[in-house]
Amino acid sequence: MSTSLWARIVTNQPAAVRVHLDAERRLASTVAARYRSLVEVGCADGSLLLPVARRLGLDYLGVDLAAGAVEATRALGADAVQADACDLAALPLPAGPLLIGYPFNVFGNLPDPPEALAAAAATRAGSPVPTLHPSPAAAALRTGDYAACDLPGELTTDETGVHFLSGTFRSSVYHPEVTTAWLSAAGYHVTVTPYGLAGLSYHATLP
C-alpha cells in the first residue's frame, strides 16, 4: 500500500468509522489485558492499537509494509519495523505472552490470510482479528469510508465474502465461517464477538 493511500485511509475517517474504531479499541483493551506484549500488523500512523498498548503498559511492536507508516509510528516513540505479515517469526518480537493484532480490518487487506495466520500461530501468539460483518450495515460503513478516502470502486460478493476493489487496492470482509475455518486450520481456538454497529472480532488462542 502506498504512503498516500494508507495516510488517506487513516486520516480521512467519517464519523461512523471513528465510532467503529473506538469500539474496536475498547474490545482490544479487554483482550490485550491478558497479555504482556502486543504486535500490531498494519500499525499505520500509530493511532490504532498503540494507545491500547500504552494504556495497559504492554511492550509494543508495530509492523507495516509502508515505510511512511513505520516512520510515523516510530515518531511517536514506539518500536516499528517494515515487514510482511507472513514474516513475523523473523522479526525481533517482544516477550510473551504475546498478542498479534490486525486493526481496522487490516486482515481483509492481506493477500494471503491463511498464510498470515499460520505465521502468527508459529510465534505461539494469541490473535484478535477484528473485522466487519458481511452485512448491509457494514457495506454502508465501508462505502462511506472509501468515498471519504477518494477511492472509487465497487463492492462485489462471492462465496468467501464481500470485496472492494479500487485499482490495486483490495479490501475484503469474509464470511464468519471462512475466517473461522482459516483460524482453526492454523491451530487456533476461536471466540467470535460482535462489537459496535458492524464489527465482528475473532479472538484466537492456542491450546
C-alpha positions in Angstrom: 0.0 0.0 0.0 1.4 3.4 -1.0 2.2 6.0 1.6 -0.5 8.4 0.3 -3.2 5.6 0.4 -2.6 4.4 3.9 -2.5 8.1 5.1 -5.8 8.8 3.4 -7.4 5.8 4.9 -6.3 6.6 8.5 -6.8 10.4 8.4 -10.0 10.8 6.3 -12.3 8.8 8.6 -16.0 9.6 8.6 -17.7 9.9 12.0 -19.2 6.4 11.7 -15.7 4.9 11.2 -14.3 6.8 14.2 -17.2 5.4 16.3 -16.4 1.9 15.0 -12.7 2.2 15.8 -13.4 3.5 19.3 -15.5 0.3 19.9 -12.7 -1.8 18.4 -10.1 -0.2 20.8 -12.4 -0.9 23.8 -12.7 -4.6 22.8 -8.9 -4.8 22.1 -8.2 -3.4 25.6 -10.3 -6.2 27.1 -8.4 -8.9 25.2 -5.0 -7.4 25.4 -5.1 -7.0 29.2 -4.4 -10.8 29.4 -1.0 -10.4 27.6 2.4 -8.9 28.2 3.2 -7.7 24.6 1.3 -6.5 21.5 2.4 -6.7 17.9 0.2 -4.6 15.6 0.2 -5.7 12.0 -0.8 -2.7 10.0 0.3 -0.1 12.5 -0.3 2.9 10.1 0.4 6.1 12.0 0.3 4.6 15.4 -3.2 5.8 16.2 -5.0 2.4 16.1 -3.7 0.0 18.8 -0.6 1.8 20.1 -2.8 3.8 22.5 -4.2 0.5 23.8 -0.7 -0.9 24.4 0.4 2.2 26.3 -2.7 2.4 28.4 -2.2 -1.2 29.5 1.6 -0.9 29.9 2.3 -3.5 27.2 5.5 -3.9 25.2 4.8 -3.0 21.6 6.0 -3.6 18.1 4.3 -2.0 15.0 4.6 -3.8 11.7 3.6 -2.3 8.3 4.6 -2.7 4.7 4.6 1.1 4.1 7.8 2.8 5.1 5.9 6.0 5.9 3.7 4.2 8.4 6.7 2.8 10.1 8.3 6.2 10.3 5.1 7.7 11.7 4.8 5.1 14.4 8.5 5.5 15.3 8.0 9.3 15.6 5.6 8.5 18.5 8.5 6.8 20.3 7.3 3.2 19.6 9.2 0.3 18.0 8.2 -0.4 14.4 9.5 -2.4 11.5 8.8 -2.6 7.8 7.8 -6.2 7.1 5.2 -8.5 5.7 2.6 -10.2 7.9 3.8 -13.6 6.8 7.4 -12.9 8.1 6.6 -12.5 11.8 8.9 -15.3 13.0 11.9 -13.4 11.6 11.1 -10.2 13.5 12.5 -9.0 16.9 9.3 -9.9 18.7 8.8 -8.7 22.2 8.5 -11.2 25.0 5.3 -13.2 25.6 2.6 -13.8 26.4 2.3 -12.2 23.0 -0.8 -10.9 21.2 -0.7 -10.2 17.4 -3.5 -7.8 16.4 -4.8 -6.7 13.0 -6.7 -3.4 13.5 -9.2 -1.7 11.3 -9.9 -4.7 9.1 -6.2 -5.0 8.1 -6.9 -8.7 8.0 -9.2 -8.1 5.0 -6.3 -6.4 3.1 -3.9 -9.3 3.4 -3.1 -11.0 0.1 -2.9 -14.5 1.8 -4.9 -14.6 5.1 -4.3 -18.3 5.8 -0.5 -17.9 5.4 -0.5 -14.8 7.7 -2.5 -16.7 10.3 -0.1 -19.7 10.1 2.8 -17.2 10.6 1.1 -15.8 13.7 0.4 -19.2 15.1 4.1 -20.2 14.6 5.0 -17.5 17.1 2.7 -19.1 19.7 0.8 -15.7 19.9 -2.8 -15.1 20.6 -4.5 -13.1 17.9 -7.5 -10.8 17.9 -8.8 -10.4 14.3 -11.3 -7.5 14.3 -13.2 -7.3 11.0 -16.7 -6.4 9.9 -20.0 -8.3 9.3 -20.6 -9.2 5.7 -23.9 -7.3 6.1 -25.6 -4.3 4.6 -24.8 -2.1 7.6 -21.1 -2.9 7.2 -21.3 -2.4 3.5 -22.7 1.1 4.1 -19.9 1.8 6.6 -17.3 0.7 4.1 -18.8 2.6 1.2 -18.8 5.9 3.2 -15.2 5.3 4.3 -13.9 4.6 0.7 -15.7 7.7 -0.6 -14.1 9.8 2.1 -10.8 8.4 1.1 -11.5 9.2 -2.6 -11.2 5.5 -3.5 -13.6 4.8 -6.5 -14.6 1.2 -6.8 -17.4 -1.2 -6.1 -18.4 -3.9 -3.7 -18.7 -7.5 -5.0 -19.9 -10.6 -3.3 -18.8 -14.2 -3.7 -18.8 -17.4 -1.6 -16.0 -16.1 0.6 -17.3 -12.7 1.5 -17.8 -9.1 0.3 -14.9 -7.5 -1.5 -13.9 -3.9 -2.6 -11.5 -3.3 -5.4 -10.1 0.1 -6.4 -7.1 -0.1 -8.7 -4.5 -2.2 -6.9 -6.3 -1.7 -3.5 -8.4 -4.7 -2.4 -10.2 -5.0 0.9 -12.3 -8.0 1.9 -14.8 -8.8 4.6 -15.0 -12.6 4.8 -18.0 -14.7 5.9 -17.6 -15.8 9.5 -17.4 -19.5 8.6 -14.5 -18.7 6.2 -12.5 -16.7 8.8 -13.2 -19.3 11.5 -12.1 -22.2 9.2 -8.8 -20.4 8.4 -8.1 -19.8 12.1 -9.0 -23.4 13.0 -6.6 -24.7 10.3 -3.8 -22.6 11.8 -4.5 -24.4 15.2 -6.4 -21.7 16.9 -9.5 -21.9 19.2 -11.8 -19.1 18.2 -14.3 -16.9 20.1 -16.4 -14.6 17.9 -17.6 -11.3 19.5 -19.8 -8.7 17.8 -18.9 -5.1 18.6 -20.1 -1.7 17.6 -22.7 -1.3 14.8 -21.0 -3.6 12.3 -17.9 -5.2 13.9 -17.1 -8.9 14.3 -13.9 -9.9 16.2 -12.3 -13.3 16.3 -10.2 -13.9 19.4 -7.9 -16.7 18.5 -6.0 -18.6 21.2 -3.7 -21.7 21.0 -4.2 -24.7 23.2 
